[in-house]
Every structure is written in structure tokens, then in C-alpha cells.
Amino acid sequence: MAEVPGAEQELRRLGVYLLEQVRVVAAHVTPDAVIPDSALPDAPEVAEWTEPLRYRYSLRVQTALAAGESAAAAVHRSAEAFAAGGFDIVEDRRAGTVASRIVVTGSRDGFRIEVRVWPETGDVVYAGVTPMLALRTPRAQELPDPVRTAGTVEPGHVLCYECGGLGWCPACGGNGWVLDDAGLRQPCPECREQRVCPICRGAGQLQVARLRPVERAMYPQLADGSAGEDPS
């Protein structure tokens, strides 16, 4: 895979912009809160396990309401701040293991910022994510070279009927994952992320003497039993 020119710089720019927007919202909701530069991580995170991977920056800062400040007022100011910035706004109440919280979410152009307010404790959390970007171009799906071929199979062995000598899982090509209908990576259902062929365990060949009858039937050259000593 090749790097997409300028993608990392653009994603970083989006991350810095996210930090600026969170500061704007926080200044309206909890004016005394400090949103440090360190709230923005040095590196982005994987946002979607697609091919190629898509990345984003995320941040989370915890603070608290000022003494005597009501949660209802903070929620109202959150909506005001998002409206002023042209964000689409959603407000909902979410249950928690310790206390419920009210979440005001602002979304715009792929950015999402949440203001989470806990009425019982006065805690406030600002959390946000940037739009997602691929930093590299899709890689060509190529199978690796087989570990065994008809010319290199060992005496007393046959090429694996599942992978044909590939050794790697033929379903995922040795990646350990496959793409679903939505283009997202999912654990390979054949090798279960082990990457190697589930039948030969990466050997690319099977010993004739250990073949089960149902497996032996897959090799016509073994039908008369005479080829069992050296089927290669």
C-alpha cells in the first residue's frame, strides 16, 4: 500500500480543528474549564477496519460544573453553543452503572462533539471525533506463494485438499480477516484469525497414512491404495 499524499497532514489539521471547536463549546458551557493541547493525541486511531483502514482523531476531557451551577443550565448552554456553530443537535439521557447522564451531541461535516453532564455529581465530559480518512491506498489482493507444489511435496504426502499447497488460509489469503458486504474487516470464519490453512496447519501437505477415509476419497490417485507409499 502506498501513502495517500497529504492525508496525514490533513487528518492532523482536522484534529486541531476539533480541539478548537471543543474549546469554543467548553468556553460557553463551563468557562473555567481548561482544555489543554494534550487533549489531542499525538497519533490518530483506527476508526473503521476497512481496506484500507480509515483513521480519525478523538479526544476526551473531564471537568465539572461550577459550584451552584445546575446541570439543566449546562445542557441548555451546550445546545446554544452547538446551534451557534451550525451543528445538528441531539439530546438524550443515558443510563450508567453509577449515575445517569444527559448527553448533548453536535454533528457537522463528519465532526461529532458530545457534552456529557452528570446531574447527580456535577461532572462534565467533552468528547469528540474528527471525520475519517484513509491514509493509504488499497492494497492489491494477492495470494502469497504456496509452501508446497506438486514438485516439492514430500514422499508419503499429498498436497492439502483445502489449500492446494498454499499453506495459508485460502479463504483470507493469510490475512486473518475478510471483508463483509459493508467493506468492513471481519475475522476470517475459516481460520479464525490464525491465518494458516485450518486443515494442514500451514504445511501445505498431508501425510497419506493419516488421511481419514473421507479425506482419502478426495485423491483419485489413492483409490487403489497402491499410491499410498509415495503419492507425489
Buried (B, 14 or more C-beta within 10 A) or exposed (E): EEEBEEBBEBBBEBBEBBBEBBBBBBEBBBEEBEBEEEBBEEEBEEBBEBBBBBBBBBBBBEBBBBEEBEBEEBBBBBBBBBEEBEBEBBBEEEEEEEEEBBBBBBBBEEBBBBBBBBBEEBBBBBBBBBBBBBBBEEEEEEEEEBBBBEEEBEEBBBBBBBBBBBBBBBBBBBBBBBBEEEEBBBEBEBBEEBBBBBBBEBBBBBEBEEBEEEBBEEBEEBEEEEBBEEBB
